[in-house]
Amino acid sequence: MRLITLVALLAVLALPAPATYAIPLEFVAVLSPSNEIPPATGSSGTGLAKVFLDPAAHTIQINVTFSGLTTNDVAAHIHCCLPSPFFPMNVGVATTVPAFPGFPLGVTSGTYSSALLSLTDSGTYNPMFVMAQGGIGNAEAALVAGIENRETYLNIHTVMFGGGEIRGFLVAPEPATLMLLGTGLVALAGIAWRRHRRT
């Protein structure tokens, strides 16, 4: 009976939470040369970004891992806002320029994890984005909506590819990923239960 209860609990925990309780929200971007416009041909650069957005607390955290860039990186930021999800065009930089605070520049590979950045702090944004939106409050609303609506991308610019070498659209993780996590948790619970019964 305990095993059934444990399995049921783990299955419930693996389900996506309703949007009103899903804070902070997680978004991911697979960074690739083919996502750039025009594509960064000749680059074998790759990367993965995870963005944790908490609209209620007005914070954002950015984690990026990248490697294989053709030349040293010179900038990294989030661009916003595309006219529709995944629209194939370049748009302006929304976050700090040239890069997120503390982002490793002058390298071809690296790992970055930001502190919590305040979405109410002008230092989090590109001043041109704030001006275009008509102030910090509007800039925050536009960035949050852009991320939630798949109308933003994160990219890394390099010496060779000043317009961007690797780019990825920020999207919420697929429900299938959450289901896979839940299945794994259930399997681990079953193994732990079997080991417990043997002792």
C-alpha positions, 0 to 999 in steps of 0.5 A: 500500500505504501508503494502505491501511495509513493508511486501516486505521489511521485506521479502527481509531483511529475505533472506540470503545475498550473500556471498560477503556481509555476513560479519561477518559470523555466525556459530553455534554448538550444543554441545553434549556428543554424538559428542565426539570420543569416546562419553562421555557416562554418561554425560548429558552436553549440550551447544550451541556455536555461532561464528562470523567470519569476514574474511575481518576484520580478526576477530572472536568472540566466544559465548558459553553457557553450563551446566550439565557437570559431573565435572569441565571444564579444556579446551575449544577451536576450533579444526581444520581441519577435512579431510572432513565435519563432519568427525568422528575423533579427530584433533588438537587444532587450537585456544588458549590453554587451553581455549579461553581468559577469558573462565570460567574454573573450573565450570560445567556450564557457559556463555562466550562471547569473545571480538573480537579476531584478526586472525592475532594475534599469541595469538589467536592460539595454537602455535602448530597449527601455526607451523604445518600450516607454520605461522600465515597467513597460520593458519588464512587461514586454520582456516577460510576455516575449519570453512566455510567448516564444518571441525572444531568443538568446544568442552569443556574438563572436569576433567572426560573427558580429551579428551572432554565432549561436542562437536559440529561441527561449521555450518552456520545456516540453511536457514529455520531458516532465513525464520522462522525469516522473517515470524516472522518479517512479522507477527509482522509488520502485528500486528503493522499495525493493531494496528496503523490503530485502533488508 
